[in-house]
Protein backbone atom coordinates (compact mmCIF):
# COMPACT_ATOMS: atom_id res chain seq x y z
CA UNK A 1 0.00 0.00 0.00
CA UNK A 2 1.12 3.56 -0.72
CA UNK A 3 0.06 6.64 1.26
CA UNK A 4 -0.23 10.18 -0.10
CA UNK A 5 -0.86 13.34 1.89
CA UNK A 6 -2.24 16.57 0.42
CA UNK A 7 -1.40 19.74 2.34
CA UNK A 8 -2.52 23.31 1.73
CA UNK A 9 -0.37 26.41 2.10
CA UNK A 10 -0.78 30.13 1.62
CA UNK A 11 -0.14 29.72 -2.10
CA UNK A 12 -1.30 26.25 -3.14
CA UNK A 13 -0.99 22.54 -2.43
CA UNK A 14 1.75 20.01 -1.69
CA UNK A 15 1.59 16.25 -2.27
CA UNK A 16 3.91 13.69 -0.62
CA UNK A 17 3.82 9.91 -1.05
CA UNK A 18 5.20 7.31 1.38
CA UNK A 19 5.49 3.55 1.29
CA UNK A 20 4.37 1.24 4.07
CA UNK A 21 7.62 1.86 5.96
CA UNK A 22 7.20 5.63 5.88
CA UNK A 23 9.88 6.20 3.24
CA UNK A 24 9.28 8.47 0.21
CA UNK A 25 7.68 6.50 -2.63
CA UNK A 26 7.55 9.37 -5.16
CA UNK A 27 9.00 12.88 -5.44
CA UNK A 28 7.11 15.58 -3.56
CA UNK A 29 4.96 17.73 -5.85
CA UNK A 30 3.74 21.32 -5.49
CA UNK A 31 0.76 22.93 -7.20
CA UNK A 32 -0.25 26.58 -7.35
CA UNK A 33 -3.59 27.75 -6.02
CA UNK A 34 -6.42 26.89 -8.36
CA UNK A 35 -4.79 23.78 -9.78
CA UNK A 36 -7.09 21.33 -8.03
CA UNK A 37 -7.58 19.48 -11.31
CA UNK A 38 -3.83 19.04 -11.62
CA UNK A 39 -3.67 17.67 -8.07
CA UNK A 40 -6.37 15.14 -8.97
CA UNK A 41 -4.64 14.17 -12.21
CA UNK A 42 -1.32 13.72 -10.41
CA UNK A 43 -2.87 11.43 -7.81
CA UNK A 44 -4.75 9.44 -10.43
CA UNK A 45 -1.49 8.95 -12.32
CA UNK A 46 0.18 7.67 -9.15
CA UNK A 47 -2.79 5.39 -8.48
CA UNK A 48 -2.47 3.82 -11.93
CA UNK A 49 1.28 3.41 -11.49
CA UNK A 50 0.94 1.74 -8.10
CA UNK A 51 -2.00 -0.42 -9.22
CA UNK A 52 0.17 -1.82 -12.02
CA UNK A 53 2.57 -2.96 -9.30
CA UNK A 54 -0.26 -4.43 -7.21
CA UNK A 55 -0.32 -1.55 -4.70
CA UNK A 56 -3.28 0.51 -3.51
CA UNK A 57 -3.02 4.29 -3.03
CA UNK A 58 -4.58 5.99 0.00
CA UNK A 59 -4.84 9.81 0.05
CA UNK A 60 -5.07 11.79 3.30
CA UNK A 61 -6.28 15.35 3.92
CA UNK A 62 -7.02 17.00 7.26
CA UNK A 63 -9.98 18.82 8.80
CA UNK A 64 -8.60 22.23 7.81
CA UNK A 65 -8.83 21.31 4.11
CA UNK A 66 -12.35 20.98 2.73
CA UNK A 67 -11.40 21.98 -0.81
CA UNK A 68 -10.36 18.70 -2.40
CA UNK A 69 -11.95 15.55 -1.05
CA UNK A 70 -15.20 15.85 -3.04
CA UNK A 71 -13.39 16.01 -6.35
CA UNK A 72 -10.86 13.37 -5.36
CA UNK A 73 -13.45 10.83 -4.25
CA UNK A 74 -15.62 11.49 -7.31
CA UNK A 75 -12.55 10.76 -9.44
CA UNK A 76 -12.20 7.34 -7.84
CA UNK A 77 -9.47 7.96 -5.26
CA UNK A 78 -9.58 6.50 -1.75
CA UNK A 79 -9.60 9.60 0.48
CA UNK A 80 -9.24 9.72 4.27
CA UNK A 81 -9.30 12.53 6.84
CA UNK A 82 -6.72 12.84 9.60
CA UNK A 83 -7.99 14.73 12.66
CA UNK A 84 -5.88 17.01 14.88
CA UNK A 85 -5.41 14.40 17.61
CA UNK A 86 -3.48 12.08 15.26
CA UNK A 87 -1.29 14.83 13.79
CA UNK A 88 1.57 17.07 14.93
CA UNK A 89 0.98 20.78 15.46
CA UNK A 90 0.20 22.85 12.38
CA UNK A 91 2.45 25.70 11.17
CA UNK A 92 1.38 29.30 11.66
CA UNK A 93 -0.65 29.21 8.44
CA UNK A 94 -1.34 26.00 6.54
CA UNK A 95 -2.06 22.36 7.25
CA UNK A 96 0.57 20.03 8.63
CA UNK A 97 3.10 19.00 5.96
CA UNK A 98 1.91 16.54 3.33
CA UNK A 99 4.35 13.86 4.50
CA UNK A 100 2.93 14.05 8.03
CA UNK A 101 -0.59 13.56 6.70
CA UNK A 102 0.54 10.46 4.83
CA UNK A 103 2.47 9.27 7.88
CA UNK A 104 -0.70 9.33 10.00
CA UNK A 105 -2.15 6.63 7.73
CA UNK A 106 1.15 4.71 7.66
CA UNK A 107 1.11 4.53 11.46
CA UNK A 108 -2.49 3.38 11.71
CA UNK A 109 -4.97 3.39 8.83
CA UNK A 110 -7.80 2.82 11.33
CA UNK A 111 -6.95 6.18 12.95
CA UNK A 112 -7.93 8.13 9.82
CA UNK A 113 -11.50 8.37 8.56
CA UNK A 114 -12.62 7.21 5.09
CA UNK A 115 -14.57 9.82 3.14
CA UNK A 116 -17.02 9.66 0.24
CA UNK A 117 -19.21 11.93 -1.85
CA UNK A 118 -22.10 11.01 0.46
CA UNK A 119 -20.26 11.89 3.70
CA UNK A 120 -18.50 15.16 2.95
CA UNK A 121 -15.20 16.19 4.50
CA UNK A 122 -16.44 15.89 8.08
CA UNK A 123 -17.95 12.41 7.81
CA UNK A 124 -17.79 10.53 11.09
CA UNK A 125 -17.97 13.65 13.24
CA UNK A 126 -21.66 14.46 12.77
CA UNK A 127 -22.66 13.88 16.39
CA UNK A 128 -19.83 16.11 17.60
CA UNK A 129 -20.80 18.83 15.14
CA UNK A 130 -24.47 18.73 16.12
CA UNK A 131 -23.59 18.91 19.83
CA UNK A 132 -21.35 21.94 19.23
CA UNK A 133 -24.05 23.65 17.15
CA UNK A 134 -26.64 23.00 19.87
CA UNK A 135 -24.31 24.43 22.52
CA UNK A 136 -23.90 27.55 20.37
CA UNK A 137 -27.62 28.34 20.20
CA UNK A 138 -27.67 31.06 22.92
CA UNK A 139 -24.67 32.89 21.42
CA UNK A 140 -26.15 32.59 17.93
CA UNK A 141 -29.48 33.98 19.12
CA UNK A 142 -27.67 37.00 20.58
CA UNK A 143 -25.98 37.56 17.23
CA UNK A 144 -29.31 37.31 15.39
CA UNK A 145 -30.93 39.85 17.73
CA UNK A 146 -28.02 42.27 17.25
CA UNK A 147 -28.07 41.88 13.45
CA UNK A 148 -24.74 40.03 13.36
CA UNK A 149 -26.23 36.79 12.02
CA UNK A 150 -28.71 36.15 9.21
CA UNK A 151 -30.74 32.97 9.71
CA UNK A 152 -34.50 32.78 9.87
CA UNK A 153 -34.74 36.57 10.25
CA UNK A 154 -34.80 37.67 6.63
CA UNK A 155 -38.43 38.73 6.43
CA UNK A 156 -41.69 37.35 5.08
CA UNK A 157 -41.65 38.89 1.60
CA UNK A 158 -41.57 36.43 -1.34
CA UNK A 159 -37.88 37.03 -1.98
CA UNK A 160 -35.06 34.48 -1.69
CA UNK A 161 -31.27 34.67 -1.85
CA UNK A 162 -29.43 32.15 -4.02
CA UNK A 163 -25.99 31.57 -2.51
CA UNK A 164 -23.07 29.58 -3.91
CA UNK A 165 -20.26 28.25 -1.74
CA UNK A 166 -16.69 26.99 -2.21
CA UNK A 167 -15.64 28.65 -5.46
CA UNK A 168 -14.57 30.23 -7.63
CA UNK A 169 -14.21 27.01 -9.59
CA UNK A 170 -13.95 27.01 -13.40
CA UNK A 171 -15.73 25.96 -15.50
CA UNK A 172 -18.68 25.53 -13.14
CA UNK A 173 -18.66 29.07 -11.71
CA UNK A 174 -18.56 30.46 -15.27
CA UNK A 175 -21.61 28.39 -16.24
CA UNK A 176 -23.53 29.41 -13.12
CA UNK A 177 -22.79 33.05 -13.94
CA UNK A 178 -24.05 32.44 -17.48
CA UNK A 179 -27.38 31.15 -16.12
CA UNK A 180 -27.72 34.01 -13.64
CA UNK A 181 -27.02 36.49 -16.45
CA UNK A 182 -29.64 34.84 -18.67
CA UNK A 183 -32.35 35.23 -16.03
CA UNK A 184 -31.06 38.55 -14.62
CA UNK A 185 -30.89 37.01 -11.13
CA UNK A 186 -28.53 38.45 -8.50
CA UNK A 187 -26.73 36.02 -6.18
CA UNK A 188 -24.16 35.84 -3.41
CA UNK A 189 -20.91 33.88 -3.75
CA UNK A 190 -19.18 32.74 -0.57
CA UNK A 191 -15.63 32.32 -1.84
CA UNK A 192 -12.68 30.29 -0.56
CA UNK A 193 -9.57 32.44 -0.38
CA UNK A 194 -7.16 29.96 -1.94
CA UNK A 195 -9.45 29.64 -4.97
CA UNK A 196 -10.00 33.40 -5.11
CA UNK A 197 -6.22 33.85 -5.24
CA UNK A 198 -6.11 31.85 -8.48
CA UNK A 199 -9.28 32.95 -10.25
CA UNK A 200 -9.34 36.72 -10.09
CA UNK A 201 -11.10 37.05 -13.45
CA UNK A 202 -14.12 35.16 -12.12
CA UNK A 203 -14.36 37.46 -9.11
CA UNK A 204 -14.14 40.46 -11.42
CA UNK A 205 -16.96 39.01 -13.51
CA UNK A 206 -19.11 38.47 -10.39
CA UNK A 207 -18.56 42.04 -9.27
CA UNK A 208 -19.22 43.50 -12.72
CA UNK A 209 -22.53 41.61 -12.89
CA UNK A 210 -23.60 43.02 -9.52
CA UNK A 211 -23.32 39.83 -7.49
CA UNK A 212 -22.23 39.92 -3.86
CA UNK A 213 -18.82 38.42 -3.05
CA UNK A 214 -18.44 37.16 0.52
CA UNK A 215 -16.00 35.26 2.72
CA UNK A 216 -15.93 31.47 3.19
CA UNK A 217 -12.43 31.14 4.77
CA UNK A 218 -9.09 30.48 3.10
CA UNK A 219 -9.06 26.66 3.07
CA UNK A 220 -12.61 25.57 4.08
CA UNK A 221 -11.65 24.25 7.54
CA UNK A 222 -13.83 22.92 10.34
CA UNK A 223 -13.66 26.05 12.49
CA UNK A 224 -13.79 24.39 15.93
CA UNK A 225 -10.45 22.71 15.09
CA UNK A 226 -8.75 26.11 14.69
CA UNK A 227 -7.18 28.41 17.24
CA UNK A 228 -8.38 32.00 17.50
CA UNK A 229 -5.33 33.22 15.58
CA UNK A 230 -5.81 30.64 12.82
CA UNK A 231 -9.49 31.51 12.40
CA UNK A 232 -8.91 35.26 12.26
CA UNK A 233 -6.03 34.75 9.79
CA UNK A 234 -8.31 32.67 7.55
CA UNK A 235 -10.88 35.46 7.46
CA UNK A 236 -8.41 38.31 7.07
CA UNK A 237 -6.40 36.70 4.25
CA UNK A 238 -9.57 35.85 2.37
CA UNK A 239 -10.88 39.40 2.78
CA UNK A 240 -7.57 40.64 1.37
CA UNK A 241 -7.71 38.31 -1.64
CA UNK A 242 -11.30 39.30 -2.42
CA UNK A 243 -10.57 43.02 -2.06
CA UNK A 244 -7.57 42.78 -4.41
CA UNK A 245 -9.69 41.05 -7.02
CA UNK A 246 -12.59 43.51 -7.03
CA UNK A 247 -10.51 46.62 -6.36
CA UNK A 248 -12.31 47.87 -3.29
CA UNK A 249 -12.08 47.88 0.48
CA UNK A 250 -14.52 45.17 1.63
CA UNK A 251 -15.07 46.71 5.06
CA UNK A 252 -17.19 44.59 7.39
CA UNK A 253 -17.98 41.46 5.40
CA UNK A 254 -20.50 38.68 5.42
CA UNK A 255 -19.11 35.30 6.31
CA UNK A 256 -20.43 31.76 6.03
CA UNK A 257 -18.75 29.16 8.28
CA UNK A 258 -17.87 25.95 6.41
CA UNK A 259 -20.32 23.15 7.31
CA UNK A 260 -22.03 25.71 9.57
CA UNK A 261 -19.41 24.58 12.10
CA UNK A 262 -19.44 26.63 15.27
CA UNK A 263 -19.00 26.73 19.02
CA UNK A 264 -19.83 29.67 21.31
CA UNK A 265 -16.13 30.56 21.30
CA UNK A 266 -15.88 30.38 17.50
CA UNK A 267 -18.88 32.70 17.15
CA UNK A 268 -17.28 35.22 19.50
CA UNK A 269 -14.05 35.10 17.48
CA UNK A 270 -15.97 35.69 14.25
CA UNK A 271 -17.63 38.64 15.95
CA UNK A 272 -14.18 40.08 16.66
CA UNK A 273 -13.50 40.13 12.91
CA UNK A 274 -16.45 42.41 12.26
CA UNK A 275 -18.12 39.88 9.96
CA UNK A 276 -21.83 39.09 9.88
CA UNK A 277 -22.49 35.34 9.97
CA UNK A 278 -24.76 34.01 7.21
CA UNK A 279 -26.28 30.53 7.57
CA UNK A 280 -28.97 28.94 5.36
CA UNK A 281 -32.59 27.78 5.40
CA UNK A 282 -32.74 25.62 2.24
CA UNK A 283 -30.18 22.87 1.67
CA UNK A 284 -30.62 20.55 -1.33
CA UNK A 285 -27.25 18.83 -0.60
CA UNK A 286 -26.07 19.36 -4.17
CA UNK A 287 -22.53 18.55 -2.93
CA UNK A 288 -23.59 14.89 -2.61
CA UNK A 289 -24.42 14.73 -6.36
CA UNK A 290 -28.06 13.57 -6.05
CA UNK A 291 -28.92 14.61 -9.64
CA UNK A 292 -30.32 17.87 -11.09
CA UNK A 293 -33.96 16.85 -10.60
CA UNK A 294 -33.39 16.03 -6.92
CA UNK A 295 -31.62 19.36 -6.38
CA UNK A 296 -34.48 21.28 -7.98
CA UNK A 297 -37.14 19.34 -6.07
CA UNK A 298 -35.40 19.87 -2.72
CA UNK A 299 -35.17 23.63 -3.22
CA UNK A 300 -38.82 23.96 -4.24
CA UNK A 301 -39.97 21.71 -1.40
CA UNK A 302 -38.03 23.61 1.28
CA UNK A 303 -38.37 27.21 0.09
CA UNK A 304 -40.15 29.87 2.12
CA UNK A 305 -40.22 33.70 1.98
CA UNK A 306 -36.86 35.20 2.87
CA UNK A 307 -35.01 31.90 2.49
CA UNK A 308 -31.25 31.63 2.12
CA UNK A 309 -30.67 28.85 -0.44
CA UNK A 310 -27.38 26.95 -0.13
CA UNK A 311 -25.86 25.75 -3.41
CA UNK A 312 -22.26 25.12 -4.46
CA UNK A 313 -20.10 26.25 -7.36
CA UNK A 314 -16.91 24.72 -5.91
CA UNK A 315 -15.64 21.67 -4.05
CA UNK A 316 -15.77 19.33 -7.04
CA UNK A 317 -17.78 18.73 -10.19
CA UNK A 318 -20.80 21.04 -9.97
CA UNK A 319 -22.33 20.23 -13.36
CA UNK A 320 -25.47 18.92 -11.60
CA UNK A 321 -25.94 22.27 -9.86
CA UNK A 322 -25.46 24.07 -13.17
CA UNK A 323 -28.04 21.80 -14.81
CA UNK A 324 -30.54 22.31 -11.97
CA UNK A 325 -30.24 26.09 -11.76
CA UNK A 326 -32.59 27.08 -14.63
CA UNK A 327 -35.37 24.87 -13.25
CA UNK A 328 -34.76 26.25 -9.74
CA UNK A 329 -35.06 29.83 -10.97
CA UNK A 330 -38.08 29.13 -13.18
CA UNK A 331 -39.82 27.13 -10.45
CA UNK A 332 -39.33 29.87 -7.86
CA UNK A 333 -40.42 32.55 -10.31
CA UNK A 334 -43.59 30.58 -11.12
CA UNK A 335 -44.40 30.59 -7.40
CA UNK A 336 -44.11 34.36 -7.25
CA UNK A 337 -40.64 34.64 -5.75
CA UNK A 338 -38.10 37.29 -6.55
CA UNK A 339 -34.35 37.19 -5.91
CA UNK A 340 -31.91 39.35 -3.96
CA UNK A 341 -28.33 39.33 -2.79
CA UNK A 342 -27.96 38.38 0.87
CA UNK A 343 -26.98 41.93 1.82
CA UNK A 344 -30.20 43.23 0.22
CA UNK A 345 -32.67 40.85 1.81
CA UNK A 346 -35.14 42.56 4.14
CA UNK A 347 -34.31 41.64 7.74
CA UNK A 348 -36.93 41.42 10.48
Protein Blocks (a to p, Z undefined) as FASTA:
>chain_A
ZZddddddfkbccdddddfkopafbdcddddehilmmmmmmmmmmmmmmmmnopacdddd
dfklcklmmmmmmnopacddddfklcccddfbdcddfklmmmmmmmommlpccddfkloj
mgoilmmmmmmmmmmmmmmmmmmmnopacehigojadcdddddehiacdfklmmmmmmmm
mnopacdddddfklmmmmmmlmmmmmmnopacddebjnopafklpcfklmmmmmmmmmmm
mmmmnopaebjaddddehhiacfklmmmmmmnopacdddfbdghlmnonojklmmmmmmm
mgcehiacdddfehiafklmmmmmmmmmmmmmmnopacddfklcccZZ
